[in-house]
Amino acid sequence: MGQKDKWFEDKDQAFEKLYKDVEKNNVKTYSIYDYQSKVSLSIHPESFLSKCSHVEVAVSGEAPTGNDWMVITPFRVDQDLGEKVYDLDPVLTCFDSNKGTVSESGVVAYHQKFQYRTTKIEDSEKGTMDETVGELRDKLIDNSVQLENGSVQTLNALSYMHDKYKDDFKKE
């Protein structure tokens, strides 16, 4: 475990609430307000979420192992080489789909290297960061789609996090 990884305890059953709301093999987009109204995670304080346009949550089943995997992907607006971008630091947790139990912990991975972790936000050259976040929030459409129709950013985050941390969750 390096400086780019942080394990944390889910003290408020946020994982279970999101899992029930999203359901297996789906991706749900939450406005920041709806996300904060539904759950509280210590790694997503209000100061962090104020920089995000939205949060996407994906749940995928893994039949051979009997596990379901959930990734929580806040879309934080950042600056990279003069361009405004989405910068993703996903959170992963695991569920035992046979018992219906959730892992008591999750892992957040900061500044990882996976495809689409950082993506340019089109038509955002002008304005401050706060103005850009506000405009993106105004355009947001909350929705729920089947997993295969989720955003490429969240699907890549799920795949990357699963591959990197699946063995760590087996040790719990």
C-alpha positions in Angstrom: 0.0 0.0 0.0 1.5 3.3 -1.1 0.8 6.9 -0.5 -1.7 6.8 -3.4 -3.9 4.3 -1.6 -6.0 4.8 1.5 -8.2 2.2 3.2 -11.0 3.5 5.2 -14.0 2.2 7.3 -17.5 2.7 6.1 -19.1 3.8 9.4 -22.4 5.0 8.0 -23.3 2.0 5.8 -22.9 4.2 2.7 -21.8 1.2 0.6 -24.9 -0.7 1.4 -27.2 2.3 0.7 -25.6 2.9 -2.7 -25.6 -0.8 -3.6 -29.3 -1.1 -3.0 -30.0 2.2 -4.9 -27.8 1.4 -7.9 -28.4 -2.4 -8.1 -26.1 -5.0 -9.7 -24.9 -4.4 -13.3 -25.9 -0.7 -13.4 -24.3 2.7 -13.3 -26.1 5.6 -11.6 -25.2 9.3 -11.9 -25.9 11.4 -8.8 -25.9 15.1 -8.5 -23.7 16.3 -5.7 -26.8 17.2 -3.6 -28.4 13.8 -4.1 -25.1 12.0 -3.3 -24.6 14.0 -0.1 -28.3 13.5 0.9 -28.0 9.7 0.4 -24.5 8.9 2.0 -21.6 10.2 3.9 -18.1 9.0 3.4 -15.2 10.4 5.3 -13.1 10.5 2.2 -15.6 12.8 0.4 -16.0 15.8 2.7 -18.0 18.8 1.6 -14.8 20.7 0.7 -13.9 17.9 -1.8 -17.4 17.5 -3.2 -17.6 21.3 -3.8 -15.1 20.8 -6.6 -17.1 18.0 -8.2 -19.7 18.2 -10.9 -21.3 14.8 -10.1 -20.6 11.3 -8.8 -21.1 8.0 -10.7 -21.5 4.7 -9.0 -21.2 1.4 -10.8 -21.9 -2.1 -9.5 -20.7 -5.2 -11.4 -21.2 -8.9 -10.5 -18.4 -11.4 -10.8 -20.1 -14.8 -11.0 -17.1 -17.2 -10.5 -16.1 -15.6 -7.2 -19.6 -14.7 -5.9 -18.5 -11.1 -5.4 -20.0 -7.9 -6.5 -17.8 -4.9 -7.0 -18.8 -1.3 -6.6 -16.8 1.7 -7.7 -17.7 5.3 -6.6 -16.3 7.9 -9.0 -16.5 11.6 -8.1 -15.9 13.8 -11.2 -13.7 16.5 -9.7 -12.9 19.5 -11.9 -9.2 20.3 -12.0 -6.7 22.2 -14.1 -4.1 20.4 -16.2 -1.7 22.2 -18.4 -4.1 25.1 -18.7 -7.1 23.0 -19.6 -10.0 22.2 -17.3 -10.3 18.4 -16.8 -12.1 15.8 -14.9 -9.7 14.2 -12.4 -10.9 10.9 -11.0 -9.9 9.3 -7.7 -12.2 6.2 -7.5 -13.3 4.2 -4.4 -13.8 0.5 -4.5 -15.5 -2.0 -2.2 -16.7 -5.6 -2.5 -19.9 -7.4 -1.6 -20.4 -11.1 -1.0 -23.4 -11.6 -3.4 -24.2 -15.1 -1.9 -24.5 -13.8 1.7 -25.6 -10.3 0.9 -22.8 -8.8 3.0 -20.7 -5.8 2.3 -17.0 -5.3 3.1 -16.6 -3.1 6.1 -13.9 -1.1 4.4 -13.2 0.5 1.0 -10.1 1.7 -0.7 -9.6 5.1 -2.5 -6.9 5.3 -5.0 -5.4 8.8 -5.6 -3.5 9.8 -8.8 -3.6 6.4 -10.4 -2.7 5.8 -14.1 -5.6 4.3 -16.0 -7.1 5.3 -19.3 -9.6 8.2 -19.0 -8.6 9.0 -15.4 -8.1 12.6 -16.6 -10.3 13.8 -19.4 -10.7 17.3 -20.9 -13.9 19.1 -20.3 -15.1 20.4 -23.6 -16.0 24.1 -23.9 -14.7 25.0 -20.5 -11.9 27.4 -21.4 -13.5 30.5 -20.0 -14.6 31.2 -16.4 -13.3 30.2 -13.0 -13.2 26.7 -11.6 -16.3 27.5 -9.5 -18.2 28.8 -12.6 -17.2 25.6 -14.5 -18.4 23.3 -11.7 -21.7 25.3 -11.5 -22.2 25.1 -15.3 -21.6 21.4 -15.4 -23.9 20.8 -12.5 -26.6 22.8 -14.3 -26.3 20.6 -17.3 -26.2 17.3 -15.4 -28.9 14.7 -15.9 -29.3 12.2 -13.1 -29.8 8.8 -14.6 -29.4 5.1 -14.2 -28.2 2.8 -17.0 -27.1 -0.7 -17.5 -23.4 -1.3 -16.8 -22.3 -1.6 -20.4 -23.8 1.9 -21.1 -21.9 3.6 -18.4 -19.3 6.3 -19.0 -16.0 5.1 -20.2 -14.4 6.9 -17.3 -16.3 5.0 -14.7 -16.1 1.7 -16.5 -12.3 2.1 -16.7 -12.1 3.1 -13.1 -14.1 -0.1 -12.1 -11.9 -2.3 -14.2 -8.7 -0.8 -13.0 -9.6 -0.8 -9.3 -10.9 -4.4 -9.5 -7.7 -5.6 -11.1 -5.5 -3.8 -8.6 -7.3 -4.5 -5.3 -9.3 -7.7 -5.7 -6.7 -9.8 -3.9 -6.7 -7.4 -1.0 -10.4 -7.8 -0.4 -10.1 -11.6 -0.3 -7.8 -11.3 2.7 -10.5 -9.5 4.8 
